[in-house]
């Protein structure tokens, strides 16, 4: 018992000697740390909680304490280091990017366009096309982009061609024919107008007008249309028609002699001949439903003037939007005044720049 007492007295005396050797600044820091810990302990709700100011003060003061005293605080050295790392993280807020960088929105849109426009293209084919356009994209990135866009792989994108796809693909070598009728205002006589459209350019040929469009008359009109096309008839491979009684085997035979195949649309499916049907709607909405037609001669004159406007000056949405002629002149922006030229007595207006 006496030995233990002597040992404790020796330890206490050594502590006093060490304390006498410390500077007054070190003692003041220890007092500040103790006071701060007491202040934190008094805020029990239900236990002591350290806010950011407490952590900052304690982390700064503990660094000035001797190593032995650092081990007897309310927090461990690991906690102080964790506070320090948290402060550093808040200061340096630059992004920590991991993995592959995201795909540029422009490249993703281009991948979607290539996959949508070309149903048979696989990942490697799209990658090669992108490289040709100046974009270096890995082959594994392309399926990831297509998956995010809900686009299946090439084998699943390949489906049977619809009528719309067929017509768009064959547009440059495609003709379309149809009838539309007009009732005269005085005699109520019904006149039938037979027209041929070049689908690629939307150029319309009004072949003829009659009150009795029988089979022989229709066959003769397609002969006349091919003669009007002349050498250009060899550029066309297909002609889309409906199943009306006027289109007979002799009608198809005339086309076959010119190297053109007649394609019949399905029964009761006018949308399969969409381009011709759209022209009928246009000519009705812009002309025949807004004018009183008195006779066959009057109808021919009205349609001739309208077709000059339709084929020469009217812009078409499917052509971005431009008139059918490829050599349509570009507007001269140096001419500031815009002039209106009336068509059909002012029913339609054509606008152009004038000096």
Secondary structure, DSSP 8 states (H G I E B T S, - for coil): -HHHHHHHHHHHHHHHHHHHHS-HHHHHHHHHHHHHHHHHHH-BSSSB---HHHHHHHHHHHTTS-HHHHTTSSS-HHHHHHHHHHHHHHH-------SS----HHHHHHHHHHHHH-TT--HHHHHHHHHHTT----HHHHHHHHHHTT---HHHH-----HHHHHHHTGGGEEEEEEEEEE-TTT--EEEEEEEEETTTTEEEEEEEES---HHHHHHHHHHHHHHHGGGGGG--EEEE---TT--HHHHHHHHHTT-EEEE--TT-GGGGHHHHHHHHHHIIIIITTS---SHHHHHHHHHHHHHHHHHT--BGGGSSB-S-TT-----TT--EEEEEEETTTTEEEEEEE-
